[in-house]
Amino acid sequence: MDVYFLSGFTMYRGITGLSNTCLERAKRLKACVGGFLQRQDLSSLCRYRKPRLTLEECVMWKVSFEKLLSSKHGLYAFRSFLVSEFSEENIAFYLACEDFKNTKSAAKMPSKAKRIYEEFIGSEAPREVNIDYETRDITQDNLKSPTASCFDMAQYRIYILMEKDCYPRFLRSATYRNLVNQLKVKSAKEKTKKAIAIRPTHEEEEPK
């Protein structure tokens, strides 16, 4: 099993051969770095990114995985969650496939398809995704004459994997719960400010 940093660079390869002490240190490092990345990335959703995330939009992510991915903020939050778990290769592959399907130049397709395959699917792929051998073989065969749909089967497999596994874990995570709670507090404060702003002054109040 490999342990990956942000962009899929290998921290340890052949980790089963390491001592228990090294394994424990790797696990602690993964947990610490992952938690730090979550806090740093998701805090910007409420503070810096524009338009800012609203409570209503955040709650809508629970409706379906499609709703989550169709939201710019939702995609950002979900990807940050996967980065913190060191499993970001799934959403990275999915987005790479989406970008590939929008390739306008047919002449660029072979080179782009090769890069995607080598990064995510090939036997030595640094960010290898979890797909079955049949899908891998079909995708490899599609690369002989690449079209916009040559990664469709592999992309669908990863979409289902994320929908059935990663998405429910994201909704159950402290990451999502904390984000919702943060937005609830923010929404309550904004409502209080508005109520104070429209409250009549003593001079404007009618005498009792």
Phi and psi restraints in degrees (value plus and minus 20) as a CYANA .aco file:
   2 ASP   PHI    -123.5   -83.5
   2 ASP   PSI     129.9   169.9
   3 VAL   PHI    -131.0   -91.0
   3 VAL   PSI     109.6   149.6
   4 TYR   PHI    -135.6   -95.6
   4 TYR   PSI     129.1   169.1
   5 PHE   PHI    -113.4   -73.4
   5 PHE   PSI    -189.6  -149.6
   6 LEU   PHI     -66.6   -26.6
   6 LEU   PSI     -72.6   -32.6
   7 SER   PHI    -119.5   -79.5
   7 SER   PSI       1.2    41.2
   8 GLY   PHI      66.5   106.5
   8 GLY   PSI      -7.9    32.1
   9 PHE   PHI     -93.9   -53.9
   9 PHE   PSI     116.0   156.0
  10 THR   PHI     -93.5   -53.5
  10 THR   PSI     107.8   147.8
  11 MET   PHI    -108.0   -68.0
  11 MET   PSI     -69.5   -29.5
  12 TYR   PHI    -155.8  -115.8
  12 TYR   PSI     115.4   155.4
  13 ARG   PHI    -136.5   -96.5
  13 ARG   PSI     116.9   156.9
  14 GLY   PHI      52.7    92.7
  14 GLY   PSI      24.7    64.7
  15 ILE   PHI     -86.0   -46.0
  15 ILE   PSI     -41.0    -1.0
  16 THR   PHI     -84.2   -44.2
  16 THR   PSI     -38.7     1.3
  17 GLY   PHI    -107.4   -67.4
  17 GLY   PSI     -21.8    18.2
  18 LEU   PHI    -103.2   -63.2
  18 LEU   PSI     139.8   179.8
  19 SER   PHI     -91.6   -51.6
  19 SER   PSI     142.8   182.8
  20 ASN   PHI     -80.8   -40.8
  20 ASN   PSI     -55.1   -15.1
  21 THR   PHI     -82.5   -42.5
  21 THR   PSI     -64.9   -24.9
  22 CYS   PHI     -84.6   -44.6
  22 CYS   PSI     -59.2   -19.2
  23 LEU   PHI     -82.8   -42.8
  23 LEU   PSI     -63.4   -23.4
  24 GLU   PHI     -84.9   -44.9
  24 GLU   PSI     -60.4   -20.4
  25 ARG   PHI     -83.6   -43.6
  25 ARG   PSI     -60.3   -20.3
  26 ALA   PHI     -83.4   -43.4
  26 ALA   PSI     -61.5   -21.5
  27 LYS   PHI     -84.2   -44.2
  27 LYS   PSI     -63.4   -23.4
  28 ARG   PHI     -84.4   -44.4
  28 ARG   PSI     -61.9   -21.9
  29 LEU   PHI     -82.3   -42.3
  29 LEU   PSI     -63.2   -23.2
  30 LYS   PHI     -80.2   -40.2
  30 LYS   PSI     -64.7   -24.7
  31 ALA   PHI     -85.5   -45.5
  31 ALA   PSI     -63.8   -23.8
  32 CYS   PHI     -86.0   -46.0
  32 CYS   PSI     -69.0   -29.0
  33 VAL   PHI     -85.1   -45.1
  33 VAL   PSI     -62.1   -22.1
  34 GLY   PHI     -80.0   -40.0
  34 GLY   PSI     -66.3   -26.3
  35 GLY   PHI     -84.0   -44.0
  35 GLY   PSI     -59.0   -19.0
  36 PHE   PHI     -82.7   -42.7
  36 PHE   PSI     -63.4   -23.4
  37 LEU   PHI     -83.0   -43.0
  37 LEU   PSI     -60.4   -20.4
  38 GLN   PHI     -78.7   -38.7
  38 GLN   PSI     -72.0   -32.0
  39 ARG   PHI     -83.4   -43.4
  39 ARG   PSI     -63.0   -23.0
  40 GLN   PHI     -86.9   -46.9
  40 GLN   PSI     -65.4   -25.4
  41 ASP   PHI     -90.9   -50.9
  41 ASP   PSI     -65.4   -25.4
  42 LEU   PHI     -95.2   -55.2
  42 LEU   PSI     -45.3    -5.3
  43 SER   PHI     -83.7   -43.7
  43 SER   PSI     -49.1    -9.1
  44 SER   PHI     -92.2   -52.2
  44 SER   PSI     -38.9     1.1
  45 LEU   PHI     -83.0   -43.0
  45 LEU   PSI     -57.4   -17.4
  46 CYS   PHI    -111.0   -71.0
  46 CYS   PSI     -37.9     2.1
  47 ARG   PHI    -130.5   -90.5
  47 ARG   PSI     -65.4   -25.4
  48 TYR   PHI    -132.3   -92.3
  48 TYR   PSI     -52.6   -12.6
  49 ARG   PHI     -95.8   -55.8
  49 ARG   PSI     120.8   160.8
  50 LYS   PHI    -144.0  -104.0
  50 LYS   PSI     119.4   159.4
  51 PRO   PHI     -87.6   -47.6
  51 PRO   PSI     131.0   171.0
  52 ARG   PHI     -90.9   -50.9
  52 ARG   PSI     131.5   171.5
  53 LEU   PHI     -89.8   -49.8
  53 LEU   PSI     116.5   156.5
  54 THR   PHI    -126.9   -86.9
  54 THR   PSI     140.7   180.7
  55 LEU   PHI     -82.1   -42.1
  55 LEU   PSI     -60.9   -20.9
  56 GLU   PHI     -79.5   -39.5
  56 GLU   PSI     -63.7   -23.7
  57 GLU   PHI     -86.3   -46.3
  57 GLU   PSI     -61.3   -21.3
  58 CYS   PHI     -83.2   -43.2
  58 CYS   PSI     -61.7   -21.7
  59 VAL   PHI     -86.4   -46.4
  59 VAL   PSI     -52.4   -12.4
  60 MET   PHI     -83.6   -43.6
  60 MET   PSI     -41.9    -1.9
  61 TRP   PHI     -82.4   -42.4
  61 TRP   PSI     -42.9    -2.9
  62 LYS   PHI     -96.1   -56.1
  62 LYS   PSI     -34.9     5.1
  63 VAL   PHI     -85.3   -45.3
  63 VAL   PSI     -67.2   -27.2
  64 SER   PHI    -184.2  -144.2
  64 SER   PSI     141.4   181.4
  65 PHE   PHI     -84.4   -44.4
  65 PHE   PSI     -55.3   -15.3
  66 GLU   PHI     -82.6   -42.6
  66 GLU   PSI     -59.6   -19.6
  67 LYS   PHI     -82.3   -42.3
  67 LYS   PSI     -59.1   -19.1
  68 LEU   PHI     -84.0   -44.0
  68 LEU   PSI     -68.4   -28.4
  69 LEU   PHI     -91.2   -51.2
  69 LEU   PSI     -46.1    -6.1
  70 SER   PHI     -98.4   -58.4
  70 SER   PSI     -30.8     9.2
  71 SER   PHI    -114.4   -74.4
  71 SER   PSI     108.3   148.3
  72 LYS   PHI     -80.5   -40.5
  72 LYS   PSI     -62.9   -22.9
  73 HIS   PHI     -88.4   -48.4
  73 HIS   PSI     -58.0   -18.0
  74 GLY   PHI     -83.5   -43.5
  74 GLY   PSI     -63.9   -23.9
  75 LEU   PHI     -82.2   -42.2
  75 LEU   PSI     -60.6   -20.6
  76 TYR   PHI     -83.6   -43.6
  76 TYR   PSI     -65.0   -25.0
  77 ALA   PHI     -86.3   -46.3
  77 ALA   PSI     -62.8   -22.8
  78 PHE   PHI     -85.0   -45.0
  78 PHE   PSI     -61.9   -21.9
  79 ARG   PHI     -86.5   -46.5
  79 ARG   PSI     -58.6   -18.6
  80 SER   PHI     -82.1   -42.1
  80 SER   PSI     -58.9   -18.9
  81 PHE   PHI     -83.1   -43.1
  81 PHE   PSI     -65.3   -25.3
  82 LEU   PHI     -86.5   -46.5
  82 LEU   PSI     -56.5   -16.5
  83 VAL   PHI     -80.8   -40.8
  83 VAL   PSI     -63.4   -23.4
  84 SER   PHI     -85.1   -45.1
  84 SER   PSI     -44.5    -4.5
  85 GLU   PHI    -115.9   -75.9
  85 GLU   PSI     -16.9    23.1
  86 PHE   PHI      38.2    78.2
  86 PHE   PSI      20.1    60.1
  87 SER   PHI    -152.9  -112.9
  87 SER   PSI      12.5    52.5
  88 GLU   PHI     -90.8   -50.8
  88 GLU   PSI     -31.1     8.9
  89 GLU   PHI     -82.9   -42.9
  89 GLU   PSI     -48.7    -8.7
  90 ASN   PHI     -84.6   -44.6
  90 ASN   PSI     -71.9   -31.9
  91 ILE   PHI     -91.2   -51.2
  91 ILE   PSI     -51.1   -11.1
  92 ALA   PHI     -84.7   -44.7
  92 ALA   PSI     -61.7   -21.7
  93 PHE   PHI     -86.0   -46.0
  93 PHE   PSI     -64.1   -24.1
  94 TYR   PHI     -78.2   -38.2
  94 TYR   PSI     -65.4   -25.4
  95 LEU   PHI     -90.0   -50.0
  95 LEU   PSI     -54.4   -14.4
  96 ALA   PHI     -83.6   -43.6
  96 ALA   PSI     -57.7   -17.7
  97 CYS   PHI     -87.3   -47.3
  97 CYS   PSI     -60.2   -20.2
  98 GLU   PHI     -82.0   -42.0
  98 GLU   PSI     -62.8   -22.8
  99 ASP   PHI     -85.3   -45.3
  99 ASP   PSI     -60.2   -20.2
 100 PHE   PHI     -82.2   -42.2
 100 PHE   PSI     -61.7   -21.7
 101 LYS   PHI     -84.3   -44.3
 101 LYS   PSI     -41.2    -1.2
 102 ASN   PHI    -114.4   -74.4
 102 ASN   PSI     -12.2    27.8
 103 THR   PHI     -85.6   -45.6
 103 THR   PSI     101.4   141.4
 104 LYS   PHI    -105.9   -65.9
 104 LYS   PSI     -49.5    -9.5
 105 SER   PHI    -112.5   -72.5
 105 SER   PSI      95.8   135.8
 106 ALA   PHI     -83.6   -43.6
 106 ALA   PSI     -47.7    -7.7
 107 ALA   PHI     -88.6   -48.6
 107 ALA   PSI     -44.7    -4.7
 108 LYS   PHI    -107.0   -67.0
 108 LYS   PSI     -33.9     6.1
 109 MET   PHI     -80.9   -40.9
 109 MET   PSI     -66.1   -26.1
 110 PRO   PHI     -77.4   -37.4
 110 PRO   PSI     -65.5   -25.5
 111 SER   PHI     -89.0   -49.0
 111 SER   PSI     -60.0   -20.0
 112 LYS   PHI     -86.5   -46.5
 112 LYS   PSI     -61.4   -21.4
 113 ALA   PHI     -83.2   -43.2
 113 ALA   PSI     -60.2   -20.2
 114 LYS   PHI     -84.3   -44.3
 114 LYS   PSI     -62.1   -22.1
 115 ARG   PHI     -83.1   -43.1
 115 ARG   PSI     -63.1   -23.1
 116 ILE   PHI     -84.2   -44.2
 116 ILE   PSI     -64.4   -24.4
 117 TYR   PHI     -82.1   -42.1
 117 TYR   PSI     -65.6   -25.6
 118 GLU   PHI     -88.7   -48.7
 118 GLU   PSI     -50.3   -10.3
 119 GLU   PHI    -102.0   -62.0
 119 GLU   PSI     -53.9   -13.9
 120 PHE   PHI    -139.8   -99.8
 120 PHE   PSI     -40.4    -0.4
 121 ILE   PHI    -140.9  -100.9
 121 ILE   PSI     -57.8   -17.8
 122 GLY   PHI     -76.2   -36.2
 122 GLY   PSI     141.6   181.6
 123 SER   PHI     -81.9   -41.9
 123 SER   PSI     -46.0    -6.0
 124 GLU   PHI    -128.8   -88.8
 124 GLU   PSI       0.8    40.8
 125 ALA   PHI     -82.3   -42.3
 125 ALA   PSI     107.3   147.3
 126 PRO   PHI     -88.6   -48.6
 126 PRO   PSI     -42.2    -2.2
 127 ARG   PHI    -146.8  -106.8
 127 ARG   PSI      30.3    70.3
 128 GLU   PHI     -80.2   -40.2
 128 GLU   PSI     111.0   151.0
 129 VAL   PHI    -114.7   -74.7
 129 VAL   PSI     140.8   180.8
 130 ASN   PHI    -112.5   -72.5
 130 ASN   PSI      74.3   114.3
 131 ILE   PHI    -147.8  -107.8
 131 ILE   PSI     137.7   177.7
 132 ASP   PHI     -94.8   -54.8
 132 ASP   PSI     144.6   184.6
 133 TYR   PHI     -84.1   -44.1
 133 TYR   PSI     -56.5   -16.5
 134 GLU   PHI     -83.0   -43.0
 134 GLU   PSI     -65.9   -25.9
 135 THR   PHI     -84.2   -44.2
 135 THR   PSI     -59.3   -19.3
 136 ARG   PHI     -82.4   -42.4
 136 ARG   PSI     -65.1   -25.1
 137 ASP   PHI     -86.0   -46.0
 137 ASP   PSI     -61.9   -21.9
 138 ILE   PHI     -83.9   -43.9
 138 ILE   PSI     -61.9   -21.9
 139 THR   PHI     -84.8   -44.8
 139 THR   PSI     -62.5   -22.5
 140 GLN   PHI     -81.6   -41.6
 140 GLN   PSI     -59.9   -19.9
 141 ASP   PHI     -86.7   -46.7
 141 ASP   PSI     -55.8   -15.8
 142 ASN   PHI     -83.3   -43.3
 142 ASN   PSI     -46.8    -6.8
 143 LEU   PHI     -91.6   -51.6
 143 LEU   PSI     -30.9     9.1
 144 LYS   PHI     -86.7   -46.7
 144 LYS   PSI     -53.4   -13.4
 145 SER   PHI    -159.2  -119.2
 145 SER   PSI      54.9    94.9
 146 PRO   PHI     -83.1   -43.1
 146 PRO   PSI     115.2   155.2
 147 THR   PHI    -147.2  -107.2
 147 THR   PSI     157.9   197.9
 148 ALA   PHI     -82.3   -42.3
 148 ALA   PSI     -39.9     0.1
 149 SER   PHI    -123.4   -83.4
 149 SER   PSI     -10.6    29.4
 150 CYS   PHI     -87.4   -47.4
 150 CYS   PSI     -40.3    -0.3
 151 PHE   PHI    -124.1   -84.1
 151 PHE   PSI     -12.9    27.1
 152 ASP   PHI     -77.8   -37.8
 152 ASP   PSI     -64.8   -24.8
 153 MET   PHI     -85.1   -45.1
 153 MET   PSI     -65.6   -25.6
 154 ALA   PHI     -85.3   -45.3
 154 ALA   PSI     -61.3   -21.3
 155 GLN   PHI     -83.2   -43.2
 155 GLN   PSI     -60.5   -20.5
 156 TYR   PHI     -83.5   -43.5
 156 TYR   PSI     -62.2   -22.2
 157 ARG   PHI     -79.2   -39.2
 157 ARG   PSI     -63.5   -23.5
 158 ILE   PHI     -91.8   -51.8
 158 ILE   PSI     -55.4   -15.4
 159 TYR   PHI     -80.3   -40.3
 159 TYR   PSI     -67.5   -27.5
 160 ILE   PHI     -83.6   -43.6
 160 ILE   PSI     -60.4   -20.4
 161 LEU   PHI     -79.4   -39.4
 161 LEU   PSI     -66.8   -26.8
 162 MET   PHI     -86.5   -46.5
 162 MET   PSI     -60.4   -20.4
 163 GLU   PHI     -84.4   -44.4
 163 GLU   PSI     -59.5   -19.5
 164 LYS   PHI    -105.7   -65.7
 164 LYS   PSI     -45.7    -5.7
 165 ASP   PHI    -136.8   -96.8
 165 ASP   PSI     -81.8   -41.8
 166 CYS   PHI     -88.7   -48.7
 166 CYS   PSI     -62.1   -22.1
 167 TYR   PHI     -81.8   -41.8
 167 TYR   PSI     -69.7   -29.7
 168 PRO   PHI     -80.8   -40.8
 168 PRO   PSI     -58.1   -18.1
 169 ARG   PHI     -85.8   -45.8
 169 ARG   PSI     -56.8   -16.8
 170 PHE   PHI     -82.2   -42.2
 170 PHE   PSI     -64.9   -24.9
 171 LEU   PHI     -86.7   -46.7
 171 LEU   PSI     -49.2    -9.2
 172 ARG   PHI    -106.6   -66.6
 172 ARG   PSI     -30.8     9.2
 173 SER   PHI     -93.2   -53.2
 173 SER   PSI     136.2   176.2
 174 ALA   PHI     -83.4   -43.4
 174 ALA   PSI     -49.0    -9.0
 175 THR   PHI     -76.0   -36.0
 175 THR   PSI     -73.0   -33.0
 176 TYR   PHI     -90.2   -50.2
 176 TYR   PSI     -63.7   -23.7
 177 ARG   PHI     -80.7   -40.7
 177 ARG   PSI     -62.7   -22.7
 178 ASN   PHI     -85.7   -45.7
 178 ASN   PSI     -56.7   -16.7
 179 LEU   PHI     -85.3   -45.3
 179 LEU   PSI     -63.7   -23.7
 180 VAL   PHI     -82.5   -42.5
 180 VAL   PSI     -65.7   -25.7
 181 ASN   PHI     -82.7   -42.7
 181 ASN   PSI     -59.7   -19.7
 182 GLN   PHI     -82.5   -42.5
 182 GLN   PSI     -61.1   -21.1
 183 LEU   PHI     -92.2   -52.2
 183 LEU   PSI     -51.7   -11.7
 184 LYS   PHI     -84.1   -44.1
 184 LYS   PSI     -64.3   -24.3
 185 VAL   PHI     -82.8   -42.8
 185 VAL   PSI     -64.5   -24.5
 186 LYS   PHI     -82.2   -42.2
 186 LYS   PSI     -62.6   -22.6
 187 SER   PHI     -84.5   -44.5
 187 SER   PSI     -60.2   -20.2
 188 ALA   PHI     -84.8   -44.8
 188 ALA   PSI     -60.5   -20.5
 189 LYS   PHI     -84.1   -44.1
 189 LYS   PSI     -61.6   -21.6
 190 GLU   PHI     -85.4   -45.4
 190 GLU   PSI     -58.1   -18.1
 191 LYS   PHI     -86.5   -46.5
 191 LYS   PSI     -57.8   -17.8
 192 THR   PHI     -84.5   -44.5
 192 THR   PSI     -63.0   -23.0
 193 LYS   PHI     -82.1   -42.1
 193 LYS   PSI     -61.7   -21.7
 194 LYS   PHI     -85.5   -45.5
 194 LYS   PSI     -60.2   -20.2
 195 ALA   PHI     -83.7   -43.7
 195 ALA   PSI     -59.8   -19.8
 196 ILE   PHI     -87.4   -47.4
 196 ILE   PSI     -58.1   -18.1
 197 ALA   PHI     -85.6   -45.6
 197 ALA   PSI     -53.8   -13.8
 198 ILE   PHI    -116.3   -76.3
 198 ILE   PSI     -21.5    18.5
 199 ARG   PHI     -89.6   -49.6
 199 ARG   PSI     110.9   150.9
 200 PRO   PHI     -88.2   -48.2
 200 PRO   PSI     126.6   166.6
 201 THR   PHI     -95.7   -55.7
 201 THR   PSI     151.1   191.1
 202 HIS   PHI     -81.8   -41.8
 202 HIS   PSI     -56.1   -16.1
 203 GLU   PHI     -86.6   -46.6
 203 GLU   PSI     -51.9   -11.9
 204 GLU   PHI    -104.1   -64.1
 204 GLU   PSI     -38.8     1.2
 205 GLU   PHI     -91.1   -51.1
 205 GLU   PSI     120.9   160.9
 206 GLU   PHI     -95.1   -55.1
 206 GLU   PSI     123.3   163.3
 207 PRO   PHI     -86.1   -46.1
 207 PRO   PSI     122.6   162.6
